[in-house]
């Protein structure tokens, strides 16, 4: 005796839950780019026959809450419409970038409650437009949509996806990250020259970083080596890794780490989210995290349906990392040893330029921070024992003048490379004969903290000097503002917080 049939197709109600997916904006937009790329690659010969040798994908973001993705790929033919718009309908060939049958639907529903697709397939003479209102489709359990048709040239080919009432409209900071991540995700296609990818009018590009060219740190007399090696290993069951690993010529903690690809498209490790497993990169402060980077194309591994990570089995990942670590350590180019031991320095003149520029900009911003921090402080005319101002060699002496509670303040920001200056931060607070309070904020470039974490990084110098200035301002204002030591200590922290806020606005 047979029982009843149980329906198990997902139905259109699944569209209503896609807005809750754990996407990041760049990976959601990448779903549309993936479709464009796959359409172009699958029809490259036919597109070349009509003069389309380059794929152009434009991502347009409008303030009215609209995102538009346009491409000149081969379009969606009528025979593919059921698969293209039905949830979880995988393509017959899942070996490319469009493999799960969910990309466009997932990303569109995550971004917006309403969206449309206008497409013209190469070789057809009709343009078709499909409009989707997710709430209406789900509420009425619609299982069919009407496609509007318009006459079009047979050799035309394109797809335009429009998202309306976008709930996650990218703004300036997110827009910058989207550009950076997408350039990383599609770097291999951008390098090959057949993909042009634009985001809000800006064409994306990927610049390969310079590789360290130095003798081994343990043999300075040897010939310089390009610290890059090819990686190629197979660990059975159709799983393999192929690519390269290298050391940055200029340290970059933000950009270090591996980029992991599958089928030419980055899956994990874009922009500032490089793949940095502890097994290889060690602790957060290791020098490997400043220098080691690379690209690895992985085959035979499963990825998440949002294509933002690999689905590793624990033992599988451990085996992969051990093999990779072994290759990185091997002679004649032992990358790990060189990364651990190498210390780079800019030419003295370049480092001094970085420090001078940072001092000038810090002085400018510190004036705002000083004014913000001094607001509302308690008063105390108690004298303070001045610290003697020893003569040291400074790289710059940027000065600004402020008036606090009727008293003139003369504040100096002085980075120094004098070996005699052992402290990271020295604050000299004196009162001149004319009643002006003179504050000197002096930071040592040779302090171990700056040598290890700041070095020749201009952005790090900017941040470090501003932090030092905020600490100094908080300390001086607290000392001159309260007789009570406990109150003075808390006033220091308040002053630091206010100063940093003022310098960042």
TIFIKE-212025 format. One record per residue (C-alpha): residue number from 1; residue in one letter; x, y negated, z. Coordinates in steps of 0.05 Angstrom, whole numbers. Layout:
% residues N
+-----+------+--------+--------+--------+
! pos ! code !      u !      v !      w !
+-----+------+--------+--------+--------+
! NUM !    a !      X !      Y !      Z !
...
+-----+------+--------+--------+--------+
This chain:
% residues 505
+-----+------+--------+--------+--------+
! pos ! code !      u !      v !      w !
+-----+------+--------+--------+--------+
!   1 !    x !      0 !      0 !      0 !
!   2 !    x !     31 !    -66 !    -22 !
!   3 !    x !     24 !   -130 !     18 !
!   4 !    x !     10 !   -201 !     -5 !
!   5 !    x !     59 !   -241 !    -46 !
!   6 !    x !     96 !   -295 !     -8 !
!   7 !    x !    115 !   -359 !    -46 !
!   8 !    x !    187 !   -379 !    -33 !
!   9 !    x !    200 !   -433 !    -84 !
!  10 !    x !    222 !   -498 !    -50 !
!  11 !    x !    166 !   -540 !    -79 !
!  12 !    x !    167 !   -616 !    -86 !
!  13 !    x !    162 !   -627 !    -11 !
!  14 !    x !    237 !   -617 !     -8 !
!  15 !    x !    245 !   -685 !    -41 !
!  16 !    x !    217 !   -718 !     21 !
!  17 !    x !    273 !   -692 !     66 !
!  18 !    x !    332 !   -709 !     21 !
!  19 !    x !    336 !   -779 !     50 !
!  20 !    x !    362 !   -747 !    114 !
!  21 !    x !    424 !   -716 !     82 !
!  22 !    x !    491 !   -734 !    113 !
!  23 !    x !    519 !   -770 !     52 !
!  24 !    x !    569 !   -826 !     49 !
!  25 !    x !    554 !   -878 !     -4 !
!  26 !    x !    613 !   -860 !    -49 !
!  27 !    x !    596 !   -786 !    -50 !
!  28 !    x !    523 !   -801 !    -65 !
!  29 !    x !    543 !   -845 !   -124 !
!  30 !    x !    592 !   -791 !   -145 !
!  31 !    x !    533 !   -744 !   -157 !
!  32 !    x !    510 !   -788 !   -215 !
!  33 !    x !    581 !   -795 !   -242 !
!  34 !    x !    589 !   -719 !   -239 !
!  35 !    x !    529 !   -710 !   -284 !
!  36 !    x !    556 !   -761 !   -333 !
!  37 !    x !    625 !   -729 !   -334 !
!  38 !    x !    596 !   -659 !   -343 !
!  39 !    x !    551 !   -682 !   -399 !
!  40 !    x !    610 !   -714 !   -435 !
!  41 !    x !    656 !   -654 !   -426 !
!  42 !    x !    603 !   -604 !   -449 !
!  43 !    x !    588 !   -644 !   -512 !
!  44 !    x !    656 !   -674 !   -526 !
!  45 !    x !    662 !   -648 !   -597 !
!  46 !    x !    593 !   -673 !   -617 !
!  47 !    x !    605 !   -740 !   -584 !
!  48 !    x !    672 !   -747 !   -619 !
!  49 !    x !    638 !   -735 !   -685 !
!  50 !    x !    597 !   -799 !   -675 !
!  51 !    x !    657 !   -839 !   -651 !
!  52 !    x !    648 !   -832 !   -576 !
!  53 !    x !    716 !   -810 !   -550 !
!  54 !    x !    711 !   -846 !   -484 !
!  55 !    x !    660 !   -838 !   -429 !
!  56 !    x !    637 !   -903 !   -396 !
!  57 !    x !    599 !   -901 !   -331 !
!  58 !    x !    574 !   -966 !   -300 !
!  59 !    x !    548 !   -972 !   -229 !
!  60 !    x !    508 !  -1037 !   -222 !
!  61 !    x !    486 !  -1060 !   -153 !
!  62 !    x !    436 !  -1117 !   -151 !
!  63 !    x !    416 !  -1160 !    -92 !
!  64 !    x !    343 !  -1146 !   -106 !
!  65 !    x !    351 !  -1076 !    -78 !
!  66 !    x !    365 !  -1041 !   -144 !
!  67 !    x !    422 !   -994 !   -162 !
!  68 !    x !    431 !   -976 !   -235 !
!  69 !    x !    478 !   -922 !   -262 !
!  70 !    x !    489 !   -924 !   -338 !
!  71 !    x !    530 !   -877 !   -382 !
!  72 !    x !    543 !   -863 !   -455 !
!  73 !    x !    547 !   -788 !   -447 !
!  74 !    x !    504 !   -739 !   -488 !
!  75 !    x !    438 !   -753 !   -452 !
!  76 !    x !    389 !   -702 !   -425 !
!  77 !    x !    356 !   -661 !   -481 !
!  78 !    x !    283 !   -642 !   -475 !
!  79 !    x !    303 !   -569 !   -464 !
!  80 !    x !    339 !   -589 !   -400 !
!  81 !    x !    283 !   -631 !   -370 !
!  82 !    x !    253 !   -576 !   -327 !
!  83 !    x !    321 !   -561 !   -295 !
!  84 !    x !    341 !   -634 !   -289 !
!  85 !    x !    279 !   -655 !   -249 !
!  86 !    x !    261 !   -591 !   -211 !
!  87 !    x !    293 !   -586 !   -142 !
!  88 !    x !    348 !   -533 !   -133 !
!  89 !    x !    346 !   -510 !   -206 !
!  90 !    x !    418 !   -494 !   -221 !
!  91 !    x !    444 !   -499 !   -293 !
!  92 !    x !    456 !   -436 !   -333 !
!  93 !    x !    530 !   -454 !   -334 !
!  94 !    x !    550 !   -471 !   -262 !
!  95 !    x !    625 !   -473 !   -276 !
!  96 !    x !    628 !   -548 !   -284 !
!  97 !    x !    614 !   -608 !   -238 !
!  98 !    x !    538 !   -599 !   -242 !
!  99 !    x !    530 !   -532 !   -206 !
! 100 !    x !    476 !   -535 !   -153 !
! 101 !    x !    419 !   -567 !   -189 !
! 102 !    x !    410 !   -618 !   -134 !
! 103 !    x !    459 !   -675 !   -146 !
! 104 !    x !    417 !   -728 !   -180 !
! 105 !    x !    355 !   -712 !   -140 !
! 106 !    x !    392 !   -710 !    -73 !
! 107 !    x !    430 !   -775 !    -84 !
! 108 !    x !    371 !   -813 !   -114 !
! 109 !    x !    324 !   -794 !    -57 !
! 110 !    x !    378 !   -810 !     -5 !
! 111 !    x !    385 !   -880 !    -33 !
! 112 !    x !    314 !   -898 !    -51 !
! 113 !    x !    240 !   -878 !    -47 !
! 114 !    x !    229 !   -895 !   -121 !
! 115 !    x !    273 !   -881 !   -180 !
! 116 !    x !    271 !   -870 !   -255 !
! 117 !    x !    311 !   -838 !   -310 !
! 118 !    x !    315 !   -865 !   -381 !
! 119 !    x !    353 !   -820 !   -428 !
! 120 !    x !    367 !   -809 !   -501 !
! 121 !    x !    398 !   -743 !   -521 !
! 122 !    x !    448 !   -740 !   -578 !
! 123 !    x !    414 !   -709 !   -639 !
! 124 !    x !    343 !   -724 !   -618 !
! 125 !    x !    303 !   -783 !   -644 !
! 126 !    x !    264 !   -798 !   -580 !
! 127 !    x !    281 !   -836 !   -516 !
! 128 !    x !    246 !   -809 !   -454 !
! 129 !    x !    231 !   -844 !   -388 !
! 130 !    x !    211 !   -808 !   -324 !
! 131 !    x !    190 !   -847 !   -262 !
! 132 !    x !    189 !   -816 !   -192 !
! 133 !    x !    155 !   -842 !   -129 !
! 134 !    x !    176 !   -793 !    -76 !
! 135 !    x !    120 !   -808 !    -27 !
! 136 !    x !     66 !   -800 !    -80 !
! 137 !    x !     97 !   -735 !   -107 !
! 138 !    x !    101 !   -705 !    -37 !
! 139 !    x !     32 !   -729 !    -13 !
! 140 !    x !     -4 !   -703 !    -75 !
! 141 !    x !     41 !   -642 !    -83 !
! 142 !    x !     51 !   -661 !   -156 !
! 143 !    x !     87 !   -607 !   -196 !
! 144 !    x !     88 !   -644 !   -262 !
! 145 !    x !    108 !   -715 !   -283 !
! 146 !    x !     91 !   -752 !   -347 !
! 147 !    x !    150 !   -770 !   -391 !
! 148 !    x !    142 !   -833 !   -433 !
! 149 !    x !    170 !   -827 !   -503 !
! 150 !    x !    197 !   -881 !   -550 !
! 151 !    x !    227 !   -876 !   -619 !
! 152 !    x !    303 !   -883 !   -620 !
! 153 !    x !    363 !   -875 !   -667 !
! 154 !    x !    384 !   -803 !   -675 !
! 155 !    x !    458 !   -818 !   -662 !
! 156 !    x !    444 !   -858 !   -598 !
! 157 !    x !    462 !   -824 !   -532 !
! 158 !    x !    457 !   -849 !   -461 !
! 159 !    x !    426 !   -841 !   -392 !
! 160 !    x !    404 !   -896 !   -345 !
! 161 !    x !    384 !   -879 !   -273 !
! 162 !    x !    351 !   -936 !   -234 !
! 163 !    x !    340 !   -934 !   -159 !
! 164 !    x !    287 !   -983 !   -132 !
! 165 !    x !    276 !  -1010 !    -61 !
! 166 !    x !    344 !   -982 !    -41 !
! 167 !    x !    347 !   -970 !     34 !
! 168 !    x !    423 !   -966 !     36 !
! 169 !    x !    444 !  -1023 !    -10 !
! 170 !    x !    520 !  -1029 !     -7 !
! 171 !    x !    547 !  -1096 !     16 !
! 172 !    x !    617 !  -1126 !     10 !
! 173 !    x !    656 !  -1081 !     57 !
! 174 !    x !    621 !  -1018 !     35 !
! 175 !    x !    628 !  -1039 !    -38 !
! 176 !    x !    703 !  -1043 !    -29 !
! 177 !    x !    705 !   -974 !      1 !
! 178 !    x !    661 !   -946 !    -55 !
! 179 !    x !    709 !   -972 !   -107 !
! 180 !    x !    769 !   -945 !    -70 !
! 181 !    x !    739 !   -876 !    -58 !
! 182 !    x !    711 !   -868 !   -129 !
! 183 !    x !    778 !   -887 !   -160 !
! 184 !    x !    809 !   -831 !   -117 !
! 185 !    x !    754 !   -780 !   -131 !
! 186 !    x !    760 !   -787 !   -206 !
! 187 !    x !    835 !   -804 !   -210 !
! 188 !    x !    852 !   -744 !   -253 !
! 189 !    x !    801 !   -764 !   -307 !
! 190 !    x !    822 !   -837 !   -302 !
! 191 !    x !    895 !   -816 !   -312 !
! 192 !    x !    876 !   -776 !   -374 !
! 193 !    x !    846 !   -839 !   -403 !
! 194 !    x !    778 !   -814 !   -427 !
! 195 !    x !    737 !   -841 !   -368 !
! 196 !    x !    721 !   -914 !   -356 !
! 197 !    x !    686 !   -923 !   -289 !
! 198 !    x !    659 !   -991 !   -269 !
! 199 !    x !    628 !  -1012 !   -202 !
! 200 !    x !    591 !  -1078 !   -203 !
! 201 !    x !    631 !  -1103 !   -263 !
! 202 !    x !    700 !  -1081 !   -239 !
! 203 !    x !    735 !  -1026 !   -277 !
! 204 !    x !    768 !   -976 !   -230 !
! 205 !    x !    839 !   -951 !   -237 !
! 206 !    x !    886 !   -907 !   -198 !
! 207 !    x !    958 !   -926 !   -188 !
! 208 !    x !   1005 !   -869 !   -171 !
! 209 !    x !   1047 !   -886 !   -110 !
! 210 !    x !   1123 !   -890 !   -115 !
! 211 !    x !   1159 !   -829 !    -90 !
! 212 !    x !   1218 !   -834 !    -42 !
! 213 !    x !   1285 !   -832 !    -78 !
! 214 !    x !   1339 !   -822 !    -25 !
! 215 !    x !   1394 !   -774 !     -6 !
! 216 !    x !   1375 !   -725 !     49 !
! 217 !    x !   1376 !   -759 !    116 !
! 218 !    x !   1426 !   -707 !    142 !
! 219 !    x !   1474 !   -717 !     82 !
! 220 !    x !   1477 !   -791 !     64 !
! 221 !    x !   1536 !   -779 !     17 !
! 222 !    x !   1495 !   -734 !    -28 !
! 223 !    x !   1461 !   -755 !    -93 !
! 224 !    x !   1392 !   -787 !    -85 !
! 225 !    x !   1334 !   -738 !    -91 !
! 226 !    x !   1264 !   -751 !   -115 !
! 227 !    x !   1224 !   -724 !    -56 !
! 228 !    x !   1170 !   -690 !    -96 !
! 229 !    x !   1159 !   -616 !   -110 !
! 230 !    x !   1108 !   -575 !   -148 !
! 231 !    x !   1062 !   -529 !   -108 !
! 232 !    x !   1034 !   -466 !   -139 !
! 233 !    x !   1012 !   -405 !   -100 !
! 234 !    x !    960 !   -351 !   -104 !
! 235 !    x !    932 !   -315 !    -43 !
! 236 !    x !    887 !   -264 !    -74 !
! 237 !    x !    812 !   -256 !    -89 !
! 238 !    x !    816 !   -308 !   -143 !
! 239 !    x !    839 !   -362 !    -95 !
! 240 !    x !    897 !   -407 !   -114 !
! 241 !    x !    927 !   -476 !   -101 !
! 242 !    x !    966 !   -516 !   -152 !
! 243 !    x !    991 !   -587 !   -151 !
! 244 !    x !   1047 !   -627 !   -118 !
! 245 !    x !   1070 !   -654 !    -52 !
! 246 !    x !   1115 !   -715 !    -41 !
! 247 !    x !   1139 !   -769 !      6 !
! 248 !    x !   1119 !   -842 !     -1 !
! 249 !    x !   1175 !   -891 !    -18 !
! 250 !    x !   1139 !   -940 !     28 !
! 251 !    x !   1107 !   -911 !     91 !
! 252 !    x !   1031 !   -913 !     91 !
! 253 !    x !    994 !   -880 !    149 !
! 254 !    x !    928 !   -901 !    117 !
! 255 !    x !    942 !   -868 !     50 !
! 256 !    x !    981 !   -807 !     73 !
! 257 !    x !    952 !   -737 !     71 !
! 258 !    x !    931 !   -689 !     17 !
! 259 !    x !    876 !   -699 !    -35 !
! 260 !    x !    841 !   -633 !    -48 !
! 261 !    x !    809 !   -623 !   -117 !
! 262 !    x !    766 !   -571 !   -151 !
! 263 !    x !    753 !   -572 !   -226 !
! 264 !    x !    791 !   -638 !   -232 !
! 265 !    x !    746 !   -675 !   -183 !
! 266 !    x !    767 !   -693 !   -113 !
! 267 !    x !    727 !   -658 !    -59 !
! 268 !    x !    764 !   -678 !      5 !
! 269 !    x !    817 !   -730 !     23 !
! 270 !    x !    799 !   -794 !    -14 !
! 271 !    x !    824 !   -863 !      4 !
! 272 !    x !    839 !   -869 !     79 !
! 273 !    x !    809 !   -800 !     94 !
! 274 !    x !    869 !   -758 !     71 !
! 275 !    x !    869 !   -685 !     90 !
! 276 !    x !    919 !   -682 !    149 !
! 277 !    x !    914 !   -615 !    184 !
! 278 !    x !    952 !   -613 !    250 !
! 279 !    x !    988 !   -549 !    229 !
! 280 !    x !   1027 !   -590 !    178 !
! 281 !    x !   1023 !   -662 !    200 !
! 282 !    x !   1030 !   -654 !    275 !
! 283 !    x !   1009 !   -706 !    326 !
! 284 !    x !    978 !   -773 !    310 !
! 285 !    x !   1044 !   -810 !    317 !
! 286 !    x !   1086 !   -763 !    274 !
! 287 !    x !   1128 !   -791 !    217 !
! 288 !    x !   1097 !   -740 !    170 !
! 289 !    x !   1031 !   -778 !    177 !
! 290 !    x !   1066 !   -839 !    148 !
! 291 !    x !   1101 !   -807 !     88 !
! 292 !    x !   1073 !   -740 !     66 !
! 293 !    x !   1021 !   -738 !     11 !
! 294 !    x !   1000 !   -697 !    -48 !
! 295 !    x !    947 !   -669 !    -94 !
! 296 !    x !    924 !   -597 !    -94 !
! 297 !    x !    875 !   -565 !   -142 !
! 298 !    x !    840 !   -508 !   -107 !
! 299 !    x !    805 !   -453 !   -145 !
! 300 !    x !    760 !   -398 !   -119 !
! 301 !    x !    735 !   -436 !    -58 !
! 302 !    x !    664 !   -456 !    -43 !
! 303 !    x !    644 !   -528 !    -30 !
! 304 !    x !    586 !   -561 !      6 !
! 305 !    x !    526 !   -577 !    -39 !
! 306 !    x !    542 !   -651 !    -28 !
! 307 !    x !    612 !   -637 !    -54 !
! 308 !    x !    647 !   -674 !      2 !
! 309 !    x !    683 !   -615 !     34 !
! 310 !    x !    707 !   -544 !     25 !
! 311 !    x !    671 !   -488 !     62 !
! 312 !    x !    729 !   -451 !     93 !
! 313 !    x !    728 !   -386 !    130 !
! 314 !    x !    772 !   -396 !    192 !
! 315 !    x !    823 !   -342 !    173 !
! 316 !    x !    821 !   -366 !    101 !
! 317 !    x !    841 !   -437 !    120 !
! 318 !    x !    895 !   -413 !    167 !
! 319 !    x !    926 !   -371 !    112 !
! 320 !    x !    923 !   -429 !     63 !
! 321 !    x !    956 !   -477 !    112 !
! 322 !    x !   1012 !   -429 !    131 !
! 323 !    x !   1029 !   -417 !     57 !
! 324 !    x !   1028 !   -491 !     43 !
! 325 !    x !   1072 !   -507 !    103 !
! 326 !    x !   1121 !   -454 !     81 !
! 327 !    x !   1126 !   -485 !     11 !
! 328 !    x !   1134 !   -555 !     39 !
! 329 !    x !   1192 !   -534 !     82 !
! 330 !    x !   1230 !   -495 !     29 !
! 331 !    x !   1297 !   -516 !      0 !
! 332 !    x !   1321 !   -549 !    -43 !
! 333 !    x !   1270 !   -603 !    -28 !
! 334 !    x !   1251 !   -593 !     46 !
! 335 !    x !   1197 !   -646 !     50 !
! 336 !    x !   1179 !   -635 !    123 !
! 337 !    x !   1250 !   -642 !    148 !
! 338 !    x !   1262 !   -706 !    108 !
! 339 !    x !   1195 !   -735 !    131 !
! 340 !    x !   1213 !   -721 !    204 !
! 341 !    x !   1282 !   -752 !    199 !
! 342 !    x !   1278 !   -808 !    148 !
! 343 !    x !   1273 !   -880 !    172 !
! 344 !    x !   1266 !   -935 !    120 !
! 345 !    x !   1283 !  -1008 !    126 !
! 346 !    x !   1269 !  -1064 !     78 !
! 347 !    x !   1326 !  -1109 !     61 !
! 348 !    x !   1337 !  -1156 !    119 !
! 349 !    x !   1314 !  -1216 !     77 !
! 350 !    x !   1249 !  -1181 !     58 !
! 351 !    x !   1233 !  -1163 !    130 !
! 352 !    x !   1246 !  -1235 !    152 !
! 353 !    x !   1199 !  -1260 !     98 !
! 354 !    x !   1144 !  -1214 !    124 !
! 355 !    x !   1154 !  -1238 !    195 !
! 356 !    x !   1155 !  -1312 !    175 !
! 357 !    x !   1091 !  -1306 !    136 !
! 358 !    x !   1057 !  -1268 !    192 !
! 359 !    x !   1080 !  -1321 !    242 !
! 360 !    x !   1053 !  -1378 !    200 !
! 361 !    x !    985 !  -1346 !    191 !
! 362 !    x !    982 !  -1325 !    264 !
! 363 !    x !    995 !  -1396 !    287 !
! 364 !    x !    939 !  -1421 !    243 !
! 365 !    x !    890 !  -1370 !    271 !
! 366 !    x !    916 !  -1374 !    342 !
! 367 !    x !    895 !  -1447 !    345 !
! 368 !    x !    823 !  -1424 !    336 !
! 369 !    x !    833 !  -1368 !    385 !
! 370 !    x !    863 !  -1416 !    436 !
! 371 !    x !    803 !  -1462 !    432 !
! 372 !    x !    754 !  -1404 !    439 !
! 373 !    x !    791 !  -1374 !    498 !
! 374 !    x !    796 !  -1439 !    537 !
! 375 !    x !    721 !  -1452 !    536 !
! 376 !    x !    690 !  -1448 !    605 !
! 377 !    x !    752 !  -1431 !    645 !
! 378 !    x !    761 !  -1450 !    719 !
! 379 !    x !    810 !  -1505 !    737 !
! 380 !    x !    870 !  -1503 !    782 !
! 381 !    x !    926 !  -1553 !    785 !
! 382 !    x !    972 !  -1507 !    823 !
! 383 !    x !   1043 !  -1511 !    797 !
! 384 !    x !   1074 !  -1450 !    765 !
! 385 !    x !   1148 !  -1432 !    768 !
! 386 !    x !   1173 !  -1441 !    697 !
! 387 !    x !   1215 !  -1387 !    663 !
! 388 !    x !   1280 !  -1411 !    633 !
! 389 !    x !   1279 !  -1414 !    557 !
! 390 !    x !   1342 !  -1377 !    534 !
! 391 !    x !   1371 !  -1391 !    466 !
! 392 !    x !   1354 !  -1335 !    417 !
! 393 !    x !   1355 !  -1329 !    341 !
! 394 !    x !   1283 !  -1334 !    316 !
! 395 !    x !   1258 !  -1318 !    246 !
! 396 !    x !   1206 !  -1373 !    249 !
! 397 !    x !   1179 !  -1425 !    297 !
! 398 !    x !   1107 !  -1441 !    277 !
! 399 !    x !   1076 !  -1495 !    321 !
! 400 !    x !   1005 !  -1519 !    333 !
! 401 !    x !    981 !  -1572 !    382 !
! 402 !    x !    916 !  -1568 !    422 !
! 403 !    x !    884 !  -1609 !    476 !
! 404 !    x !    853 !  -1569 !    534 !
! 405 !    x !    817 !  -1605 !    590 !
! 406 !    x !    852 !  -1671 !    574 !
! 407 !    x !    922 !  -1641 !    572 !
! 408 !    x !    964 !  -1633 !    509 !
! 409 !    x !    987 !  -1562 !    494 !
! 410 !    x !   1044 !  -1547 !    446 !
! 411 !    x !   1043 !  -1474 !    426 !
! 412 !    x !   1101 !  -1439 !    389 !
! 413 !    x !   1096 !  -1371 !    354 !
! 414 !    x !   1166 !  -1342 !    346 !
! 415 !    x !   1182 !  -1273 !    317 !
! 416 !    x !   1255 !  -1256 !    332 !
! 417 !    x !   1306 !  -1205 !    309 !
! 418 !    x !   1355 !  -1222 !    365 !
! 419 !    x !   1382 !  -1158 !    396 !
! 420 !    x !   1388 !  -1195 !    462 !
! 421 !    x !   1312 !  -1200 !    466 !
! 422 !    x !   1293 !  -1133 !    496 !
! 423 !    x !   1219 !  -1145 !    513 !
! 424 !    x !   1163 !  -1135 !    462 !
! 425 !    x !   1129 !  -1199 !    484 !
! 426 !    x !   1158 !  -1257 !    523 !
! 427 !    x !   1113 !  -1316 !    543 !
! 428 !    x !   1148 !  -1380 !    564 !
! 429 !    x !   1102 !  -1430 !    598 !
! 430 !    x !   1131 !  -1497 !    618 !
! 431 !    x !   1108 !  -1568 !    628 !
! 432 !    x !   1147 !  -1623 !    593 !
! 433 !    x !   1165 !  -1690 !    623 !
! 434 !    x !   1109 !  -1725 !    585 !
! 435 !    x !   1058 !  -1677 !    615 !
! 436 !    x !   1051 !  -1633 !    553 !
! 437 !    x !   1046 !  -1559 !    568 !
! 438 !    x !   1093 !  -1520 !    523 !
! 439 !    x !   1078 !  -1446 !    510 !
! 440 !    x !   1126 !  -1403 !    471 !
! 441 !    x !   1100 !  -1335 !    446 !
! 442 !    x !   1161 !  -1294 !    427 !
! 443 !    x !   1157 !  -1224 !    396 !
! 444 !    x !   1217 !  -1179 !    383 !
! 445 !    x !   1220 !  -1145 !    315 !
! 446 !    x !   1273 !  -1099 !    343 !
! 447 !    x !   1231 !  -1072 !    400 !
! 448 !    x !   1222 !   -996 !    394 !
! 449 !    x !   1147 !  -1004 !    387 !
! 450 !    x !   1153 !  -1050 !    327 !
! 451 !    x !   1208 !  -1008 !    296 !
! 452 !    x !   1165 !   -946 !    298 !
! 453 !    x !   1095 !   -972 !    285 !
! 454 !    x !   1103 !  -1039 !    250 !
! 455 !    x !   1169 !  -1036 !    213 !
! 456 !    x !   1161 !  -1072 !    145 !
! 457 !    x !   1085 !  -1067 !    139 !
! 458 !    x !   1059 !  -1137 !    128 !
! 459 !    x !    988 !  -1122 !    150 !
! 460 !    x !   1015 !  -1089 !    214 !
! 461 !    x !   1056 !  -1152 !    228 !
! 462 !    x !    995 !  -1195 !    220 !
! 463 !    x !    955 !  -1152 !    269 !
! 464 !    x !   1012 !  -1144 !    318 !
! 465 !    x !   1028 !  -1219 !    322 !
! 466 !    x !    955 !  -1237 !    332 !
! 467 !    x !    950 !  -1186 !    388 !
! 468 !    x !   1012 !  -1214 !    421 !
! 469 !    x !    985 !  -1284 !    414 !
! 470 !    x !    919 !  -1264 !    445 !
! 471 !    x !    954 !  -1231 !    504 !
! 472 !    x !    997 !  -1293 !    514 !
! 473 !    x !    938 !  -1341 !    510 !
! 474 !    x !    898 !  -1299 !    559 !
! 475 !    x !    956 !  -1297 !    608 !
! 476 !    x !    971 !  -1371 !    606 !
! 477 !    x !    899 !  -1393 !    613 !
! 478 !    x !    888 !  -1344 !    671 !
! 479 !    x !    949 !  -1370 !    707 !
! 480 !    x !    929 !  -1442 !    699 !
! 481 !    x !    856 !  -1430 !    713 !
! 482 !    x !    851 !  -1394 !    780 !
! 483 !    x !    886 !  -1388 !    847 !
! 484 !    x !    858 !  -1320 !    861 !
! 485 !    x !    901 !  -1264 !    832 !
! 486 !    x !    842 !  -1216 !    821 !
! 487 !    x !    802 !  -1270 !    786 !
! 488 !    x !    864 !  -1287 !    746 !
! 489 !    x !    872 !  -1215 !    723 !
! 490 !    x !    801 !  -1211 !    698 !
! 491 !    x !    808 !  -1279 !    667 !
! 492 !    x !    867 !  -1253 !    627 !
! 493 !    x !    824 !  -1199 !    596 !
! 494 !    x !    768 !  -1248 !    582 !
! 495 !    x !    818 !  -1295 !    550 !
! 496 !    x !    846 !  -1239 !    507 !
! 497 !    x !    777 !  -1219 !    483 !
! 498 !    x !    758 !  -1291 !    467 !
! 499 !    x !    824 !  -1306 !    432 !
! 500 !    x !    821 !  -1245 !    388 !
! 501 !    x !    749 !  -1260 !    369 !
! 502 !    x !    768 !  -1332 !    353 !
! 503 !    x !    827 !  -1310 !    310 !
! 504 !    x !    784 !  -1261 !    271 !
! 505 !    x !    729 !  -1308 !    251 !
+-----+------+--------+--------+--------+
